[in-house]
Amino acid sequence: MKEFKIDDKTFRRINLPILVDDDLWLGQLDTFNNESIEEKIGECRKLLKQEEELEKQQRTYLKEKKLLMEKILGWSDEVNQNDDVKAERKLEKARERVLELNTLLDDLQFELEMIPKEVTQLNEALFHETIFLIYTYITSGKERVGELDVEIQDLRKQLGEHYAEKFDIENRVESVYKYLHQTLGKDETNHLDETFLENKEDGREK
């Protein structure tokens, strides 16, 4: 692949979409798709799916944490006001679970911050390869169009020659047949037509 670089300023200016979700890009994919492109598409979709699952897990943890915090407030009141031992045990377990959730949420947040960066890098690499393949196709396409233009010109020349031959033969057939009519007469010529010509139309072979 030829060396070239789309700088960050350009990427910010064009606001490059995620290509695997971009209908405009996907609509052109059949023209330049290859194994490398397919591999990058698979990696990108895998990351996006992972991000979706992590966000779902994050929402689940946050919901659980919110419910626990509400319960902790209630149990804290029971412990402080009634010295409730049972509520104290629940309170302790809830606090431990909140600490666990905080650790899990921190880990999820880290992953959720990293995935977009990975997706961006992969997306930009996919776009670079797209540019190279598009220009490769344009170059080879123009060459092929040039070849086809030559072939078309040759075919047009041949077609013109065939038309000329066709009209010449038709004129000669007309002329010699007219000669027979003028020399032998209509009746005798029609009789000969039945002998020599299997298919007749107005006294001439189809």
N, C-alpha and C positions, 0 to 999 in steps of 0.2 A: 504494500500500500504506500502511495506517495505521502511524504510528510507534509502535513498542514495542520493548522491549529485555529479553532474558533475560540476567541478569548472570552473571558468571563463577562466583559462589558457587553459583548454581542449577545451572549446568552441572556443577560438581564434585559437587554433591549427587546429581544424577540419574545421573551417570556415563554421559552420552550415548554410545551406541554409534555406530560408523560406519554411517550410515543405509543406504548402498548394500549393506551386508552384513547388515543387520538384517531378519530374516524378518517381525517384527512390523510394521515400517514398510512393507516391500515388500508385505505383505498388504493394506495400506490404500491403496496407491499409485493404483489405478484410480479411486478416489473423487475425488482432487484433482490428478491428474497434469496437467501442461501443458508447453508448449515450454520455459519457463524451468527447470522442474524437470528435464526431460530433459537440458538443457544442463549443469546442475550435476552431474547423475549422471555424464554422460560425462566431465567434467573430473575428478571425484573418482576414477573408475575408472582414468582415464589416469594420475593421480598414484600410485595404489596399484600399478598395473602397473609404473610406472617404479621405484618403491621396491623391488619384488620383483626386478627385473632388476639394480638396483644392488647389492642384498644378495647376489645370486648372483655378480656380478662381484667383489665384495669377498671372498667366500669363495675364489674362484679365485685372486685376488692373494695372499691370506694363505697359501694352500696352497703357491703358488709360492715365496713368501718363506721359508716354513719349510723347504722343501727346499733352497733356496739357502743358508740359514744353516747347515744341516747340512753341505752340501758345502764351504762356506767354512771351517768348522772343520777338516775333513779336509785341504783344500788348504793351509791355514795350517800345519798340522803338517808336511806334505811340504816346504813352502818353508823353514820354520825348521830342520827336521832334515836335509833332503837338498839344500837350495838348488836345488830343482827349478824350472827356468825355465818349463817347460810348465805346471806347476801354478800358478806365479806369474801367468801370463797368464790362466788360467782364474779364478784368485782375483780378479784385477783386474776382469774382465768381470762376475763374479758380484756384486762390490761395487757396480759401476755399476748393474747391474740392480736391486739391492736399493734403491739410492737412487731409481731411477725408480719402483719399486713403492711406496716410502714417499710420494713425491709423489702418485702415483695414489690411494693409500689415503687420504691427507689430503683430496684433492679429493672422493673418494667419501664420506668421513665427513661433510664439510661438506654435501653434497647430501642425505645421509641424515638429517642433523639438521634441514634446512630443510623437507623434504617433509612430515613429520608436522605441522609448524606450518601449512603450506599446507592440508593435509587437514583439520585441525581448524577453520581459518577457513572453509573451504568447507562443511564439515559443519554448522557452526553457522549459516551463512547459509542452507543448505538446510533446517535445522530451523525457522528463523525464517519462511521462506516457507511451510513446511508448516503452521505454526500459523495464519498468515494465511489460507491457502487452506481449512483445516479450518473455521475460524470463518465464512468466507464461505459454505462449503457448508452449515454448520449453519443460518445465517440464511436462505439461499435455500431450503433443505430444509424448514424450519419454515413458511415462507410457502407453499410448494407443498403441504405437508400440509394447511394451513388451506384452501387452494383445493379440494383433493381431498375434504376433509371436507364442504364445502358441496355439491360435486357429488354425493357419496355420499348426503347427506341428500335432495337433489332426486330422485335416482334411486330412493331408498327410497319417497319420497312418490308418484312416478310408478308404482312397482311396486305400492304399496298401492292406488292408484286403478285400475290395470289388473286387479288381483285382484278388486276390488269389482265392476268392470264384467263380468268373466268370470263371477263367481258369479251376478250379476243376470241375465245372458243365459242361463246354464244353467238357472236357476230358471224363467225365462219360457218357454224351449223346453220344459222338462218340463211346465209348466202347460198350455200350449196343446196339446201333444201328448196329454196326458192328457184334455183336453177333447174332442179328436177321438175318442179311444177310447171315452169315455163316451157320446158323441153318436151316432157311426156304428157302433160295435162293432168288435171285434178284426179280423174277417175283411175288412171293407171298408177299414179303416184300413191293414191290411197290403197290400191291393191298391193303395191309393193310394201307399203307401211305395214300391212297385216302380215306380210312374210318376214320382214326384217325387224320390225319394232314390236316388242312384247307389250309395252305400255304406250298408249298413244294419248295425246292431248292436243286437240286442234291439228291433228295430222303430224305431230312431232313427239319424240320420246320424252317422257317425263324426266 
